[in-house]
Amino acid sequence: MPFAPLSSLLTQVIGFINVVLIPLILAIAFLMFVWGVVKMFFLGGGEERLEGRKFIMWAVIAFVVIFSIWGLVNILMASLGFGGQMQPNLPRFRPQ
């Protein structure tokens, strides 16, 4: 098959994005959210509360965008035959 190396490379790149890059970006967004909560509720007043609220808002927007794009990419991968989301091996009942 002439496209096997390209398909293998694409599968590895998509695997890297799904396993390393997306969780890293989600972790950064979560830290932004936590920092916003700390600034809003525990540090100072007035200006700190407004800045904390902005951090929380942008973190929630980042979560929505990341999960939306992640879902669309997995739908596209499954449609094009690249496997999409990995399915777990579930136990099955086999009558004898």
N, C-alpha and C positions, 0 to 999 in steps of 0.2 A: 504494500500500500504506500503510495508516494507521499501521503500527508501524515503518516504516522509520527515522524519526529516533531512536526509542527503541532499536532494534536497533543502529544506528550508534553511538549514545552508549555502549551496553553493550559493544560490541566495542572501542571506544577505551579505556574504563575497564579492561577485562580486559587489553588490550594493554599499558597503562601498568603494571598490576600485574605482568604476566609479564615485561616488559622492564626495568622500573626498580625496582620495590619488592622483588620476590623476590630478585633478585641483590644488592640492598643489604642485605637481612636476612641472606642467606647470607654476605656479606662480613663483617658484624658478628659472626656466629657463628664464622667462621673466625678472626677476630682474637681472639675470646675463647679459642678453642682454643689458638692460638699463645701467647697470654699465659699460659694455664694451664701449657703445656709449659715456658715460660721460668721461671715461678715454681717449678714442681715440680723441675726438673732443674738450674737454674743459679743461682737466688737462695736464699740462706739455707738453713735446715734446719727441721726440726720443723713449726712452725706454717705456714711458707710452703709446704712440701710439701703439707700438708693442704688449704690454700686453693687451690693449683694443681690438685690432684686434683679439687676441686669445680668449678673453672672448666672443666676438660676434660670432666667428666661432664655438666655443663649444656650445653656446646657440642655434644656428641654427641647429647644429647636434642633440642636445637634443630634439628640437621640432620635427624634422623629425623622430627620433627613437620613441619618445613617441606616436606621432599620428599614426605611422605605427603599433606599437604593440597594441595600443588601437583598431584600426580598425580590426586587425587580431583576437583579442580576441572577439570582437563583432560578427564577421563572424562565428567564432567557436561556440560561445554561441547560435547563431541563428540556426546553423546547428545541434547542439545537442539538441535543443528544450528548452534551458534555457531562451528564450525570446529575447536575444540580446538587441539591442537598443530599448528603449521604444518609441512607436509611439504616437503622439499627437491625441487627439480626435478632429477630424475636423468636422465642420458642414456639413450635407448632405442635398441635396434637395430631398424631397419625394413628388412626385405628388399626388394630392388627387383625 
